[in-house]
Amino acid sequence: MDLIDEKQIAIEDEDGNRHLMEILFTYEHPERKKKYVFIYEKDSPEDIMAFEYNDDGELLEIESDEEYEEVEEVFNAFMEEHPE
């Protein structure tokens, strides 16, 4: 993941193609000391993807069901506060 600015990142897919993604928001879980980012492609704002990321900017898949459920709750709360 290459941070372009505070609202955009570039990611590379498995075929080596770079995609410019919009950052919806980020959050940090203080107890787990993990950071998460919610991103989407400008042409598909309804397709939100969530990833964990580390200090090196590497995107990591969310693997545990517990973490995924928590991330989904955070996303739903965000959407309730920002319905546009």
C-alpha positions in Angstrom: 0.0 0.0 0.0 1.4 3.4 -1.0 -0.2 6.3 0.8 -0.9 9.0 -1.8 -2.4 11.5 0.7 -4.7 11.2 3.7 -7.7 10.2 1.5 -6.1 8.0 -1.1 -3.8 5.0 -1.3 -2.5 2.9 -4.2 -2.7 -0.9 -3.8 -1.4 -3.7 -6.1 -3.5 -6.7 -6.9 -2.2 -10.2 -7.4 -1.5 -9.5 -11.1 0.7 -6.6 -10.3 -1.9 -3.9 -11.4 -2.0 -0.8 -9.2 -5.4 0.6 -8.2 -6.0 4.0 -6.7 -8.3 3.6 -3.7 -10.2 6.1 -1.6 -9.9 5.9 2.1 -13.3 6.0 3.8 -11.9 6.0 7.3 -9.4 4.3 9.6 -9.5 3.3 13.2 -7.3 1.7 15.9 -8.3 -0.9 18.4 -6.5 0.2 21.6 -6.5 -3.1 23.4 -5.3 -5.2 20.4 -3.0 -2.4 19.2 -4.2 -3.0 15.6 -5.1 -0.5 13.0 -7.8 -0.9 10.3 -8.6 0.9 7.1 -11.8 1.0 5.1 -11.2 1.6 1.3 -13.1 1.6 -1.9 -12.6 2.4 -5.6 -13.9 5.7 -6.7 -16.0 4.1 -9.4 -17.5 1.6 -6.9 -18.2 3.4 -3.6 -20.7 0.8 -2.5 -17.9 -1.9 -2.5 -16.2 -1.1 0.8 -13.2 -3.3 1.8 -11.6 -3.5 5.2 -8.1 -4.4 6.0 -5.8 -4.4 9.0 -2.6 -2.5 8.3 0.8 -2.3 10.0 3.3 0.5 10.6 5.0 -0.3 7.3 1.7 0.3 5.4 1.2 -3.4 4.6 -2.5 -4.4 4.2 -3.4 -7.6 6.0 -6.5 -9.7 5.6 -8.8 -9.8 8.6 -8.7 -13.5 9.5 -10.5 -14.1 12.8 -14.3 -14.1 12.9 -14.2 -12.0 16.1 -12.1 -9.3 14.5 -14.3 -9.3 11.4 -17.5 -9.0 13.4 -16.0 -6.1 15.4 -14.8 -4.3 12.2 -18.3 -4.8 10.7 -19.8 -3.2 13.9 -17.4 -0.2 13.6 -18.3 0.2 9.9 -22.1 0.1 10.7 -21.7 2.7 13.4 -19.7 4.9 11.0 -22.4 4.6 8.4 -25.1 5.5 10.9 -23.2 8.7 11.7 -22.4 9.4 8.1 -25.4 8.3 6.0 -24.4 10.2 2.8 
